[in-house]
């Protein structure tokens, strides 16, 4: 593998020399800014050897004598290992030793040199900043250097999986209704047309899905143009079944070839004010827009993020199905653990099979993160045959997983003790859970942003001199992407307020390299609480249904209110899941949801 990566690097440097490029920046995404793009656009992984089943976070820079790969704190340990011998070195995007990629370019490139990128795989907003900062230092910029067209002859083709219709009885809204709401927001942004590039936006707007284009997300590769009188879906026609063709015809959506989108935007009338989301639209497409571009799109993303009552009702069903699968999984873990034969890879296969045993589960919502002891400290660890650990002796197991049910998307993390937990493990678990509970219980006024709540989950760790660097909460889609915006709960400022109907994760954690990782995650939905003379107030309702490990709590560290929250949550889990379980399963769950006390 390493020798091939060195060969690929040599190919790239040769292409750079032939095209007058002194440094090239290589994206980890696609023309739609997907978190996990199809393999056709995963050239950065192929080049560097750094990969993950749960995201391609990583941006590479190659010069004549340097090869660097930036990633965030979720992947530091993993990247260090995978980049060995490839010619690439890891650079940190966040944390105390972070180095900004664009700053690195301006400091290491000379005036008159040229930085080249494939503009189709970088967003408008990112490239505008890059181009401006390079220009300020007299460094040239070329956004038409498609690296992999020159060096990757074995590149996979674009996916051609068939689409299917997501039942509107489950969705609770027709395509016409969505299109009308989209156009109302387009007008509010002072535009008269929009081009949607983000694949989850397009799947939501059309009530269409597929399996296989994007790993773990039932979305498909396409663009969607809308104006008051016309709707055009740009897609590879092989993906359209007769049933889907009738669905599109019913809603007057035209179909054009995927590759025709560039010519289409070149020919739009000058008077068209085309709404583009600069964070989701590629620079390469924007370079071809002949009409008046209008930057915006946050209003459109908000429409998708706010789930209606039908969605929330169906998601509750998905949570029950997920809770049943998890009950059977952790029962299996406990039963087989004493034999010393369980492995991380084997558990991943078992969990997948248990979820997919329900016909409404189309896929997992991401590659399961199953980490035993030290592997749990790798935030986005994915077990392979090379890293697979046997689960034996005393320790704690971190399991982060989810399902793509037609009734909704689930995402849950549980950390459980196998054998006897140490006082240190119980102490750290309780710190994490105190933060989880604080966020779950908070009431807040209308207009509150996630960044204003994030410290609630971190405070107890900080007070103990400990921290985690990933976000506390991400938005979650409805049978779309497990990670969805625009809302989030994290330290970074995000202008999007939390609104009723938005689903967000609650997942503080702690990671001690080489020892263990702890993460406790539920999905929560914002809902109205009450209105006072000070305005509307909201709260979170916890939707996930599975117990936390009662053996890991150190109740001497907890308040009565925190203990009551745990007991009340466990009562809800038991009451909702017990009717769906066998007698043996119900008895197991009763023990796992027993009340804790000081």
C-alpha positions in Angstrom: 0.0 0.0 0.0 2.7 2.5 1.0 4.7 1.9 -2.2 1.6 2.5 -4.3 0.9 5.7 -2.4 4.5 6.9 -3.2 3.9 6.0 -6.8 0.7 8.0 -6.8 2.5 11.0 -5.3 5.1 10.8 -8.0 2.3 10.8 -10.7 0.8 13.9 -9.1 4.1 15.8 -8.9 4.7 15.0 -12.6 1.2 16.3 -13.5 1.8 19.5 -11.4 5.1 20.2 -13.2 3.4 19.7 -16.6 0.6 22.2 -15.7 2.7 24.8 -14.0 1.3 24.1 -10.5 3.7 24.7 -7.6 1.3 23.5 -4.9 -2.0 21.7 -5.1 -4.7 21.4 -2.5 -6.8 18.2 -2.7 -10.3 18.1 -1.3 -11.8 15.1 0.5 -15.3 15.8 -0.9 -17.3 16.0 -4.1 -19.1 18.7 -6.2 -21.9 18.6 -3.6 -19.7 19.1 -0.6 -20.8 15.7 0.8 -19.5 14.5 4.1 -19.0 11.0 2.7 -18.8 11.2 -1.1 -19.2 8.4 -3.6 -15.9 6.5 -4.3 -15.7 8.3 -7.7 -14.7 11.4 -5.7 -12.6 9.8 -3.0 -9.3 10.4 -4.7 -7.7 12.0 -1.7 -8.1 8.7 0.2 -6.6 6.8 -2.7 -3.7 9.2 -2.9 -2.8 9.5 0.8 -4.0 6.1 2.2 -5.9 7.9 5.0 -9.5 6.8 5.0 -12.5 6.3 7.3 -15.9 4.7 6.8 -17.5 7.5 8.7 -16.3 10.5 6.8 -13.5 11.7 4.6 -12.4 14.6 6.7 -9.0 15.4 5.3 -7.5 17.9 2.9 -4.1 17.3 1.4 -1.5 19.7 0.2 1.3 18.6 -2.1 4.3 20.7 -3.2 7.6 19.6 -5.0 9.0 18.5 -1.6 6.2 18.3 0.9 3.0 16.2 1.2 0.7 17.0 4.1 -2.8 15.9 5.1 -5.0 18.0 7.4 -7.7 16.4 9.6 -9.5 17.1 12.8 -9.2 15.7 16.3 -11.7 12.9 15.6 -9.0 11.3 13.4 -5.6 12.3 14.8 -4.7 8.8 16.1 -6.0 7.1 13.0 -4.4 9.4 10.6 -1.0 9.2 12.2 -1.1 5.4 11.8 -2.5 5.3 8.3 -0.2 7.9 6.8 3.0 6.1 7.9 5.2 5.3 4.8 2.9 7.1 2.3 5.0 10.2 2.0 2.3 12.2 3.8 2.5 13.8 7.2 -0.5 14.7 9.3 -1.4 18.3 10.2 -4.0 19.2 12.9 -7.1 21.2 11.9 -8.2 21.8 15.5 -6.9 21.6 19.1 -4.0 23.4 20.7 -1.5 22.7 17.9 -3.8 23.4 15.0 -2.3 25.0 11.8 -4.6 26.7 9.3 -4.1 25.2 5.9 -4.5 28.5 4.0 -2.1 30.2 6.4 0.4 27.5 5.8 0.2 28.1 2.0 0.7 31.8 2.4 3.7 31.3 4.7 5.3 28.6 2.6 4.7 29.6 -1.0 6.7 32.3 -2.8 5.3 35.3 -4.7 4.6 34.4 -8.3 4.1 30.7 -7.6 0.7 29.0 -8.4 -1.6 27.0 -6.2 -4.0 24.7 -8.1 -7.2 23.0 -7.1 -10.0 21.1 -8.7 -12.7 23.8 -8.3 -15.5 21.2 -8.7 -14.6 19.8 -5.3 -14.3 23.0 -3.2 -17.1 25.3 -2.1 -17.4 28.9 -3.3 -16.9 30.2 0.3 -13.7 28.3 1.0 -12.1 29.1 -2.4 -13.0 32.8 -2.1 -11.1 33.0 1.2 -8.2 31.0 -0.3 -8.0 33.1 -3.4 -8.1 36.4 -1.5 -5.4 35.4 1.0 -3.2 34.0 -1.8 -3.6 37.2 -3.8 -2.7 39.3 -0.8 0.7 37.5 -0.9 1.1 37.7 -4.7 0.5 34.0 -5.1 -1.4 32.9 -8.2 -4.5 30.7 -8.0 -5.8 28.2 -10.6 -9.1 26.5 -9.8 -9.1 24.3 -12.9 -6.6 21.7 -12.0 -8.6 18.4 -11.8 -5.8 16.3 -10.4 -7.3 12.9 -10.6 -8.3 13.3 -14.3 -4.5 13.2 -14.9 -3.3 10.5 -12.4 -6.1 8.1 -11.5 -7.0 6.0 -14.6 -8.7 3.3 -12.5 -11.0 5.8 -10.8 -14.5 4.3 -10.1 -17.4 5.7 -12.2 -20.2 7.7 -10.8 -22.8 5.5 -9.0 -25.8 4.4 -11.0 -28.1 3.0 -8.3 -31.9 3.1 -8.9 -34.1 5.6 -7.0 -37.2 4.8 -5.0 -40.0 6.9 -3.5 -40.0 7.7 0.2 -43.7 7.1 1.2 -45.3 10.5 1.7 -47.5 9.0 4.4 -44.3 8.6 6.4 -42.9 12.0 5.3 -46.1 13.9 6.1 -45.7 16.3 3.2 -46.0 16.2 -0.6 -43.4 17.4 -3.1 -45.6 20.2 -4.2 -45.9 21.5 -0.7 -42.1 21.4 -0.3 -41.5 23.1 -3.6 -44.0 25.9 -2.7 -42.2 26.4 0.6 -38.8 26.4 -1.1 -39.8 29.0 -3.6 -41.3 31.2 -0.8 -37.9 31.2 0.9 -36.1 31.8 -2.4 -38.1 35.0 -2.8 -37.3 35.9 0.8 -33.7 35.8 -0.2 -34.4 38.3 -3.1 -33.9 35.6 -5.8 -36.2 34.2 -8.4 -34.6 30.8 -8.9 -32.4 28.3 -7.0 -29.9 25.6 -7.8 -29.7 23.0 -5.0 -26.3 21.2 -4.9 -26.4 19.5 -1.5 -27.6 15.9 -2.0 -29.6 15.7 1.2 -31.5 18.9 0.2 -32.4 17.3 -3.2 -33.6 14.0 -1.6 -35.7 15.9 0.9 -37.3 18.2 -1.8 -38.2 15.3 -4.2 -39.2 12.6 -1.6 -36.8 10.3 -3.4 -34.1 8.0 -2.1 -31.6 5.4 -3.2 -29.3 2.8 -1.7 -25.7 2.7 -2.6 -24.7 6.1 -4.0 -23.5 7.4 -0.7 -22.4 4.9 2.0 -24.9 4.8 4.9 -27.1 7.7 3.5 -30.0 6.9 1.1 -29.4 10.0 -1.0 -28.3 10.3 -4.7 -26.0 12.3 -6.9 -28.0 15.0 -8.7 -28.6 18.8 -8.9 -32.1 20.4 -8.7 -33.1 23.7 -10.4 -36.3 25.4 -9.4 -38.1 28.6 -10.4 -41.8 29.5 -10.2 -42.6 27.8 -13.4 -39.9 25.1 -13.9 -38.2 22.3 -12.0 -35.3 20.3 -13.4 -33.5 17.4 -11.9 -30.0 16.8 -13.3 -29.2 13.1 -12.8 -27.8 10.1 -14.6 -30.9 8.7 -16.4 -30.1 5.1 -15.6 -31.1 5.8 -12.1 -34.8 6.5 -13.0 -37.2 3.6 -12.8 -40.7 3.7 -14.4 -42.3 4.3 -11.0 -39.9 7.2 -10.2 -40.5 8.6 -13.7 -44.2 8.7 -12.9 -43.5 10.4 -9.6 -41.4 13.1 -11.2 -44.0 13.6 -14.0 -46.8 13.9 -11.3 -44.9 16.9 -9.8 -43.8 18.3 -13.2 -40.1 17.8 -12.6 -38.1 17.5 -15.8 -35.1 15.2 -16.1 -31.8 16.3 -17.7 -28.4 14.5 -17.8 -26.2 15.2 -14.8 -23.4 16.6 -16.9 -25.6 19.1 -18.5 -25.9 21.3 -15.4 -22.8 23.4 -16.4 -24.3 24.2 -19.8 -27.6 24.9 -18.2 -26.3 27.6 -15.8 -24.2 29.1 -18.6 -27.5 29.7 -20.6 -29.7 31.1 -17.9 -31.2 34.4 -18.8 -29.4 37.5 -17.4 -32.4 38.5 -15.4 -32.3 35.3 -13.4 -31.3 35.9 -9.8 -30.0 32.4 -9.0 -29.8 31.5 -5.3 -26.7 29.5 -4.5 -25.5 28.3 -1.1 -21.8 29.3 -1.1 -21.0 26.6 1.4 -22.6 23.8 -0.6 -22.0 24.9 -4.2 -18.8 24.2 -6.0 -16.5 26.9 -7.2 -16.3 25.1 -10.5 -20.0 25.3 -11.1 -20.1 28.9 -9.9 -17.4 29.9 -12.5 -19.9 29.0 -15.2 -23.0 30.9 -13.9 -23.9 33.5 -16.5 -26.8 35.1 -14.7 -26.8 37.1 -11.4 -25.8 34.9 -8.4 -27.4 35.5 -5.0 -25.6 33.9 -2.1 -27.8 32.5 0.7 -29.6 29.2 1.3 -29.8 29.0 5.1 -33.5 29.5 4.9 -33.7 26.4 2.6 -31.6 24.3 4.9 -33.9 25.3 7.8 -37.0 23.8 6.1 -35.4 20.4 6.0 -34.1 20.6 9.6 -37.5 21.2 11.2 -39.4 17.9 11.3 -43.2 17.9 11.2 -45.4 16.0 13.6 -45.7 13.0 11.2 -42.0 12.6 11.0 -41.5 12.8 14.8 -44.2 10.2 15.3 -42.6 7.9 12.8 -39.1 8.5 14.3 -40.5 7.4 17.7 -41.3 4.1 15.9 -37.7 3.9 14.5 -36.4 4.5 18.0 -38.4 1.6 19.4 -37.1 -0.7 16.6 -33.6 0.5 17.3 -34.0 -0.1 21.0 -35.1 -3.7 20.4 -32.1 -4.4 18.2 -29.7 -2.9 20.8 -31.3 -4.9 23.6 -30.6 -8.1 21.6 -27.1 -6.9 20.8 -26.0 -6.1 24.3 -27.6 -9.3 25.6 -25.4 -11.1 23.1 -22.3 -9.2 24.3 -22.9 -10.1 27.9 -23.7 -13.8 27.1 -20.6 -14.3 24.9 -18.1 -12.1 26.7 -17.0 -14.7 29.3 -15.9 -17.0 26.5 -13.2 -14.5 25.4 -14.0 -14.9 21.7 -15.8 -11.6 20.9 -14.0 -9.2 18.5 -14.7 -5.7 17.5 -15.3 -6.7 13.8 -17.5 -9.6 14.8 -19.6 -7.3 17.0 -20.0 -4.9 14.1 -21.4 -7.6 11.9 -23.7 -8.9 14.6 -25.1 -5.4 15.3 -25.7 -4.8 11.6 -27.5 -8.1 11.2 -29.8 -7.4 14.2 -30.8 -3.9 12.8 -31.3 -5.1 9.3 -33.5 -8.0 10.5 -36.2 -5.3 10.7 -37.5 -4.8 7.1 -37.9 -1.1 7.6 -34.1 -0.7 8.2 -32.5 -0.1 4.8 -28.9 0.3 6.1 -26.8 1.5 9.0 -26.6 5.3 9.3 -22.8 5.1 9.5 -20.1 2.5 10.0 -20.3 1.3 13.6 -17.7 2.6 16.0 -16.9 -0.3 18.3 -13.9 0.3 20.4 -12.6 -1.9 23.2 -10.5 -0.1 25.8 -7.8 2.0 24.0 -9.6 1.8 20.7 -12.5 3.6 22.3 -10.2 6.6 22.6 -10.0 6.9 18.8 -13.1 9.1 18.3 -14.0 7.8 14.8 -12.4 4.4 15.1 -13.4 1.7 12.6 -12.2 -1.8 13.3 -10.5 -3.6 10.5 -9.0 -7.1 10.2 -5.6 -5.5 11.0 -6.8 -3.6 14.1 -9.5 -6.0 15.3 -9.2 -6.5 19.1 -10.4 -9.5 21.1 -12.7 -8.4 23.9 -11.5 -10.1 27.0 -10.5 -9.2 30.5 -11.8 -6.1 32.3 -12.5 -3.0 30.4 -15.1 -0.7 28.8 -16.6 -1.0 25.4 -17.7 2.0 23.4 -20.4 1.4 20.8 -21.5 4.2 18.5 -24.0 3.1 15.9 -27.3 3.9 14.1 -29.8 2.8 11.5 -31.4 4.2 8.4 -35.0 3.2 8.9 -37.7 4.4 6.5 -39.3 5.7 9.7 -36.3 7.9 10.5 -32.6 7.9 11.2 -31.1 6.8 14.5 -27.7 7.5 16.1 -26.8 6.3 19.6 -23.6 5.8 21.6 -23.3 3.7 24.7 -20.3 3.0 26.9 -20.6 -0.2 28.9 -18.3 -2.0 31.5 -17.4 -5.6 30.9 -15.9 -7.1 34.0 -15.3 -4.8 36.9 -15.0 -1.0 36.2 -12.2 0.9 37.9 -13.0 3.9 40.2 -11.3 6.1 37.5 -13.6 4.8 34.8 -16.7 5.3 36.9 -15.5 8.8 37.8 -14.9 9.8 34.2 -18.2 8.2 33.0 -20.1 10.1 35.6 -18.5 13.4 34.6 -19.5 12.8 31.0 -23.1 11.9 32.0 -23.4 14.9 34.3 -22.8 17.0 31.1 -25.2 14.9 29.1 -27.9 15.3 31.7 -27.3 19.1 32.1 -27.9 19.6 28.4 -30.9 17.2 28.3 -32.6 19.2 31.2 -32.0 22.8 30.1 -34.8 25.2 29.3 -33.9 28.1 27.0 -35.6 31.1 25.4 -36.5 31.3 21.7 -33.6 32.4 19.6 -31.0 30.4 21.6 -28.1 29.0 19.5 -26.3 25.8 20.1 -23.0 27.5 20.9 -24.7 29.2 23.9 -25.6 25.7 25.3 -22.5 23.8 24.5 -20.7 24.6 27.8 -23.4 22.8 29.8 -22.1 19.5 28.5 -18.4 20.4 29.0 -18.4 22.1 32.4 -17.9 19.1 34.7 -15.0 17.8 32.6 -13.4 21.3 32.5 -13.7 21.6 36.2 -11.7 18.3 36.4 -9.0 19.5 34.0 -10.3 17.4 31.1 -11.9 18.1 27.7 -13.1 16.8 24.4 -12.7 18.7 21.1 -15.5 17.4 18.9 -18.9 19.1 18.8 -21.5 18.1 21.5 -24.3 17.9 19.1 -25.0 17.7 15.3 -28.3 17.9 13.5 -29.8 14.6 12.3 -31.8 14.1 9.1 -35.0 12.1 8.6 -34.0 9.0 6.5 -31.4 11.2 4.9 -28.0 12.1 6.4 -27.1 11.2 10.0 -25.2 14.5 10.1 -27.4 17.4 9.0 -27.3 21.2 9.4 -27.8 24.0 9.8 -28.1 23.7 13.6 -25.4 22.3 15.9 -24.3 22.3 19.5 -20.6 23.1 19.6 -18.1 25.6 20.8 -17.8 27.2 17.3 -20.3 30.0 16.8 -23.3 29.0 14.6 -25.9 31.7 13.9 -28.7 29.2 13.5 -31.1 29.1 16.5 -32.6 25.9 17.8 -36.3 25.6 16.8 -39.1 23.2 17.7 -38.8 20.1 15.4 -35.0 20.2 15.1 -33.4 16.9 16.0 -29.9 17.1 17.5 -27.5 14.7 19.1 -26.4 15.1 22.7 -23.0 13.4 22.9 -20.3 14.7 25.3 -17.2 12.4 25.6 -13.8 11.8 27.1 -10.9 10.1 25.4 -7.7 8.9 27.2 -5.3 7.7 24.5 -4.2 4.0 25.0 -6.7 3.6 27.9 -10.4 4.0 27.0 -13.0 6.3 25.5 -16.3 7.3 26.9 -19.2 8.8 24.9 -22.9 9.0 25.9 -25.2 9.9 23.1 -29.0 10.3 22.7 -31.0 12.2 20.1 -33.0 15.1 21.4 -35.7 17.1 19.7 -36.4 20.8 20.5 -40.0 21.4 21.6 -42.0 24.3 23.0 -42.0 24.4 26.8 -44.1 27.5 27.8 -44.6 31.1 27.1 -44.1 33.7 29.8 -44.0 37.5 29.9 -40.4 37.1 28.8 -41.4 35.2 25.6 -41.3 31.6 24.4 -39.2 29.0 26.1 -38.1 25.7 24.7 -36.7 22.4 26.0 -35.4 19.1 24.7 -37.3 15.8 24.6 -35.1 12.8 24.5 -36.1 10.4 21.7 -33.4 7.6 21.9 -34.5 4.4 23.8 -31.8 2.4 25.5 -30.4 2.4 29.0 -27.0 3.8 30.1 -24.8 1.4 32.1 -26.0 1.7 35.7 -22.8 0.0 36.8 -20.7 2.9 35.6 -22.4 5.7 37.6 -20.6 7.0 40.7 -23.7 8.4 42.4 -21.7 10.0 45.1 -20.8 12.6 42.5 -24.4 13.2 41.4 -27.2 15.5 42.6 -30.6 14.2 43.5 -32.0 15.9 40.4 -29.4 14.1 38.1 -30.2 10.7 39.7 -33.9 11.4 39.2 -33.3 12.2 35.5 -31.5 8.9 35.0 -34.3 6.9 36.7 -37.0 8.7 34.9 -35.3 8.1 31.5 -34.9 4.4 32.3 -38.5 4.1 33.3 -39.5 5.5 29.9 -37.1 3.1 28.1 -38.5 0.2 30.0 -42.2 1.1 29.4 -41.7 1.7 25.7 -39.6 -1.3 24.8 -40.9 -4.0 27.1 -44.1 -4.7 25.0 -41.8 -5.4 22.0 -39.5 -7.9 23.7 -39.6 -11.5 24.6 -39.9 -12.5 28.3 -36.2 -13.1 28.6 -35.4 -9.8 26.9 -37.8 -7.9 29.1 -36.3 -9.4 32.2 -32.8 -8.3 31.0 -34.0 -4.8 30.3 -35.7 -4.6 33.7 -32.3 -5.2 35.4 -30.5 -2.7 33.1 -33.1 0.0 34.0 -33.1 -0.5 37.7 -33.1 2.7 39.7 -29.8 4.1 41.0 -29.4 5.9 44.3 -26.8 7.3 46.6 
